[in-house]
Amino acid sequence: MQRIRLRYTKRGRLRFTSHRDFQRAFERALRRAEVPMAYSAGFTPHPKVSYANAAPTGTGSEGEFLEIALTEHRDPEKLRALLDESLPDGLDIVDAVEARTPGLADRLTASVWELRLEGVPVEEARSAVAAFLGAEAVEVRRKTKNGIRTFDARGAVAALEAQEPRPQADRPADGPCAILRLVVRHVTPAVRPDDVLSGLRAVADLAPPVPAAVTRLAQGLFDEESGTVTDPLAPDREAAPAAPPTAAGTANATAPEGPAA
């Protein structure tokens, strides 16, 4: 059995698809691409697909991950291209590697988020960020299936800063706008970008006039020393065996040198 790990995106209007919607679309793509999937046992066999830490509905993402199990060997890049062609634009398969190391889910310990706050001046956002980071704890409330839950949104935040928006030709600047760049650790209970926005409202009364546009830029292993989030597929690439030398390369390496001029 071969295992392939894939990175996919949710862009544009497709950010509003739920995780269940994506699952259905992906399983249809597997059938269209005629992928030799391994199936579970039991009365209702289903394709062996493992999803890891899906982004909330309504948020975009450049870093979603899943793993599939195959009954026949396939080239990861060719498989990626076939699946990408079989999915709608916005749900894009952008990376694929053969799984050569255990524990993909264990390497997803943090996420990098971008929050676009239309109608909020950058200086106001920076002042709110400073108040949030200066607090020992920021309690927020969230409605869950078990009722209202109160928890600390500050402890999971590894980094938070407010930036000027990048110029965009298709989105002319017609008012103030601030970009928040957020690095949050994956903890229990999970702290989401909207929890951080609730915390900014609590400590600094920051309330954007329109809902924030939220995009996950990356997720992976959090490096405490550098404060960066590393690529979770890198260990699989590094564990791949080196390609065998070509016949031409071998001939050049072993050819005797000619007499010196």
N, C-alpha and C positions, 0 to 999 in steps of 0.2 A: 504494500500500500504506500502510495506517495502522498505527501501532504504539501499543499501550496498555501502560502500566506499572501494575502492581497491587501493593498491599501486603496481605498476608494473615497470619492468626494460626494458632497451634497451641495450643489451650486444653484444660484438663481431661484426660480420658483420651486425647484425640487427640494429646497430646504424645508418645505412644509410637509413633506412626506413623513409619515410615522415610521418607526422601525419595522412594524408589521407590513406596511406598504412596501418597504425596501425588500424585506424577505421574500414577498411574493414576486416582485419584479426580478430579483436575483435568481430565484428558482426557475422562473420562465427563461431567463437568459442561459442558465445551465442546460436546459433542454434544447434551446435553439442552437447553441454552440456544440451540441452533442458531446458534452463533457462526460467521460466515463466515471461517474460518481460512485463512491462507495455508499451503501445504504445501511441504516440501522436494522437490527433484528426486531422481531415481534409482529403483532397483528397489523400495525400501521407503519411500515418502513418509510423512512424519510431520508433525504440526502444528508450526509454527514457534513454539516456546516457549523462552525463555531464562531459566533459573533462576540466581539469584545468591546464593552463599554460604549454603546451607541450614544450619539449626541441627542439631546432632547429635540422633539418636534418643533419646527420653526426656526432652528438655528442652522446656519450653513457650516460646512466642515471641509477642510482639506486633509484631514487625517483620521479616517475611519478604517478599522481593521477587521479582517475575518480570516478564517482558515478552512480549507476544504480538503477532503480525503478522496483520492482517486484510486481506481482499481488498475489503471494502466498508466505508464509513465508518459508525461507530457512536458514539453519545453515551457517553462514558466512565462517567458515573454510572448510566445505565440498564443498561449492560453489567455494571457491578459488581453491581447489584442482582440481575440474572438469574443470574449465576454464583454469588452468595452463596446464593440460593434452591436451587441445584442441588447444593450441597455439604453434607455432614453438619455438624451443630452442633459447633463446636470448630475446624473449618476454615472460617474466616470471611474473606471478602473485604471489607476495611474501607476501602480507598482506591483510587482509579483516576484517572489523568491521561493525556492524550495525550502521547506522547514528542515533545518539541520540541527537546531538546538531546541531544548524544551522551554516551556514557560513563556509564551508570548504575552498572555494576560498579566503575568507577574512583572513584565517590563513596561506596562502602561500605568505608571505611578503618578503622572502629572499631565496637565493640558495647558497649552498656550491659547488664549482667547483674544479676539479683537472685538471691542464693543464700540459701535459708532453712535454717538449721542448727538443727534441733530437738534439744533436750537440751544445748545449749551456752549457758552464761551470756554475756551481752553483754560483761562486763568481760574474760572469758577470750578472747573473740573479738577485742576491741580490742587486747589485749596481743599476740596472735599477729599481727594486722595490722601493728602497729608494728614487730615483729621482721622481718616480710617486707619492708616498705617500707624499713627501715633497711639491708637487705642489698644489696651491690653486684650480686650474682647469686645466683639460687636454682636450682640444677640439679635437674631432675626426670627421671624415666624413664617412657617410655610404650611400650607394645607396638604396633608397626605391622606392616603386611604384609611389611616387609623385616626384621623382627626388633625387638629392643629398641633404642630410640633415647634418647639423653640430650641435653637442651637446657635453656636458661635460660628460666625462666618469669617472672623479674622484669622483664626489659627491655621486654616488651610491655605491662606494666601501667601505664596512665596515671593511674589513681586506684583506691583501694580503701579502704573505710571500713566499720565495723561500726555497726549501728543497732539501736534497739529495734524489735520487731515492731509493726506497726499493729494496733489492736484489730479483731477479726473476730467478728461475732455467731455465725457458724456454726462457728467454731473457738475454743472457749474456751481460755484459757491454763491448761494443766494441767501446766506444767513450764517450765524455762528455754528460751529460744529467742533466737537472734541472726540478724539479717539482714545479709548482706554485699552492698554495692553496689559493683560492679566495672566499670571502664571499661578495656577491653583493645584495643590496636591490632591490626589484622589484619596479621600478619607471616608469614614463612616460616622455619621450620615454624610452623603455626598454634598459638597458645596458647589452650587451651580452659578453661572454668571448672574442670573436674576437675583440670587441670594446676596451677591456682592452689591448689586444695585440697590437692594433693599437696605443693606448696611450703610451705603453712602447716603441714602435718604435719612436714615436714623441718626447718623452722626453729624451730617452737614446740610440736611434738608435739600439735597441735590435731587431734583425731580425733572427729568427730561420731558418736554412737552409732547413728544411722540415716542412710541416704543423703540428701544434700542435695536439696531441691526447687529446680531451676534454671529460671529464666525469662529469656529475652532481652527486655528492655524496649524497645530501639531499636537500630538500626544506621544508620550514615551517615558523613558526612564529619567527621573529627575536627578541631576548631578548637584549635590549639595555644595560642592566647592565652587563650581563655576556659575551655579544658578541657572543652568541651561537644561533643556529637555532634549534628549538624544533620540536618534532614529531607532525604533524598536526592531527594525528588520536588519540593521547593520550586523549583529552577531551571526545571522544566517548567511549573509554574503561573505563575511570573513571566514566562515567555516567551510565554504565551498572549495572543493579540490581545485588545484591549479590546472589550467588547460594543458593537455599534452603538447609537446613541441611539434610543429609541422615538419613534413619531410624536407621541405626547402630549408627550414631553419636548422634542422639537424645536419644537412649536408654542408651548409655554410660553416657550422660550428666545428665540423670534423675535417674539413678540406685542408690539405697540407698547404703551407705557405709557399709561394714561388721564390725563386732565388732573388736575393736583394739586387736592386739596380746598381 
